[in-house]
Amino acid sequence: MYESEDAELYDLIHQGRGKDYATESAQVARLILAEKPDATSLLDVACGTGEHLQHLSGTFPDVAGLDLSEDMLLAAKERLPDVPLHLGDMSDFDLGREFDAVTCLFSSIGHMRTTEDLETALRRFARHTVPGGVLVVDPWWFPETFLPGYVAGDVIRAPGRTIARVSHASLEGNATRMDVHYLVAANHAGVRHLAESTLITLFTRDEYEQAFRRAGWAPTYLEEGPTARGLFVGVRD
């Protein structure tokens, strides 16, 4: 969905649904500093439009972002004009430097399709983290916590436009099939329909933890995360 002009809808939708980027970022920062109190640099993988990164930059003076979408990065650049933002795939990127911490939030890690893909991404994160550095990963649901058939609906109102969002989640193999439809009504553009269908892998907790260890991380799973899915915190060996 979020291509060209539609990238600007991303923040409106998720803020309208109650996503609290400031609170989430503060929790992530506390977890990082608990493991590495001297951390000053951070890379946010799958940074999107830079909402988390904007808040994290208040704690970590040296930040950078990475995302697969050029349009998301353009939106992030407007928000963070002085922050290095890189176009790249989380499983295959090389920025030529290390950070004290790496984050991968908003369940973006679930776009890895296999445990091999998952491990590859976690190895990339490790290559960009100093020894003793910290990784915070927001996972997707585990197979036993996913609810097939779950539906959601929201109406978001902003100046000059109203957005209606409905979604349906189904089980497809070892993944969630998320079908989402939007109606966007704007003052001068009328009403248009947008749709997206995405696969997000249902890795088990054990698969996550084994992939972390094989990639050089000592992982801890915390049930108390920004969402009901919890968080993985890894310390680089």
Residue pairs with C-beta under 8 A, 6 or more apart in sequence:
1 9
1 180
1 182
1 194
1 195
1 196
2 9
2 10
2 69
2 71
2 72
3 69
3 71
4 71
6 71
6 194
7 49
7 69
7 71
7 72
7 74
7 75
8 75
9 163
9 182
9 184
10 48
10 49
10 72
10 75
11 49
11 51
11 75
12 156
12 158
12 161
12 163
13 154
13 156
13 163
13 165
13 182
15 21
15 156
16 154
16 156
16 157
16 158
16 163
17 154
17 156
17 165
20 226
21 51
21 52
21 54
21 55
22 55
23 226
24 52
24 105
24 226
25 52
25 55
25 56
25 59
26 55
27 225
27 226
28 52
28 56
28 103
28 105
28 136
28 226
28 231
29 56
29 59
29 60
31 134
31 136
31 222
31 231
31 233
32 39
32 42
32 60
32 100
32 101
32 134
32 136
33 39
33 59
35 134
35 233
35 235
36 100
36 101
36 132
36 133
36 134
36 235
38 100
39 60
39 100
39 101
39 133
39 134
40 60
40 61
40 62
40 100
41 60
41 61
41 62
41 63
41 99
41 100
41 101
42 56
42 60
42 62
42 63
42 64
42 99
42 100
42 101
42 102
42 103
43 63
43 64
43 65
43 66
43 95
43 99
43 101
43 102
43 103
43 128
44 50
44 52
44 53
44 56
44 63
44 64
44 65
44 66
44 102
44 103
44 104
44 105
45 66
45 90
45 102
45 103
45 104
45 108
45 125
46 66
46 67
46 68
46 90
46 104
46 105
46 106
46 108
46 109
47 53
47 65
47 66
47 67
47 72
47 73
47 76
47 85
48 67
48 69
48 72
48 75
48 76
48 106
49 72
49 75
49 76
49 79
50 65
50 75
50 76
50 77
50 79
50 80
50 83
50 85
51 79
52 103
52 105
52 106
53 63
53 65
53 76
53 80
53 83
54 79
54 80
56 63
56 103
57 63
57 80
57 83
60 100
60 101
62 99
63 83
64 83
64 84
64 85
64 86
64 95
64 99
65 73
65 76
65 80
65 83
65 84
65 85
65 86
66 85
66 86
66 87
66 88
66 90
66 93
66 95
67 73
67 76
67 85
67 86
67 87
67 88
68 87
68 88
68 89
68 90
70 87
73 85
73 86
73 87
76 83
76 85
77 85
86 93
86 95
90 104
90 108
90 109
90 112
90 121
90 124
90 125
91 112
91 117
91 120
91 121
91 124
92 120
92 124
93 124
94 127
95 128
97 128
98 127
98 128
98 129
98 130
98 133
99 128
99 129
99 130
99 133
100 129
100 130
100 133
100 134
101 129
101 133
101 134
101 135
101 136
102 125
102 128
102 129
102 133
102 134
102 135
102 136
103 135
103 136
103 137
104 121
104 125
104 135
104 136
104 137
104 138
105 136
105 137
105 138
105 226
106 138
107 138
107 139
107 140
107 200
107 229
108 138
109 118
109 121
109 137
109 138
109 139
109 140
110 139
110 140
110 176
110 200
110 201
110 202
110 203
111 198
111 199
111 200
111 201
112 118
112 120
112 121
112 201
113 175
113 199
113 201
114 201
115 203
115 207
115 210
115 211
118 201
118 203
118 207
118 208
118 211
119 211
119 214
119 215
122 135
122 211
122 212
122 214
122 215
122 216
122 217
122 234
123 215
123 216
125 135
125 215
126 135
126 215
126 216
126 217
126 236
129 135
129 236
130 236
131 236
131 237
132 235
132 236
133 235
133 236
134 233
134 234
134 235
134 236
135 217
135 232
135 233
135 234
135 235
135 236
136 231
136 232
136 233
136 234
137 208
137 231
137 232
137 233
137 234
138 225
138 226
138 227
138 229
138 231
139 203
139 208
139 229
139 230
139 231
139 232
140 176
140 200
140 201
140 202
140 203
140 229
141 176
141 202
141 229
142 202
142 203
142 204
142 205
143 174
143 202
143 204
145 228
145 229
146 169
146 171
146 176
146 202
147 169
148 169
148 170
148 171
149 168
149 169
149 170
150 168
150 169
151 166
151 167
151 168
151 169
152 165
152 166
152 167
153 164
153 165
153 166
153 167
154 164
154 165
155 162
155 163
155 164
155 165
156 162
156 163
156 164
156 165
157 163
160 186
160 187
160 188
161 184
161 185
161 186
161 187
162 184
162 185
163 182
163 183
163 184
163 185
164 182
164 183
165 180
165 181
165 182
166 180
166 181
167 178
167 179
167 180
167 181
168 178
168 179
169 176
169 177
169 178
169 179
170 176
170 177
170 179
171 177
171 202
172 199
174 201
174 202
175 199
175 200
175 201
175 202
176 199
176 200
176 201
176 202
177 197
177 198
177 199
178 196
178 197
178 198
178 199
178 200
179 195
179 196
179 197
180 195
180 196
180 197
180 198
181 193
181 194
181 195
182 193
182 194
182 195
183 191
183 192
183 193
184 191
184 192
184 193
184 194
185 191
203 211
205 221
208 219
208 221
208 232
209 219
209 221
209 232
212 218
212 219
212 232
212 234
213 219
216 236
216 237
217 234
217 235
217 236
217 237
218 234
218 235
218 236
218 237
219 232
219 233
219 234
220 232
220 233
220 234
221 230
221 231
221 232
222 230
222 231
222 232
222 233
223 230
224 230
224 231
225 231
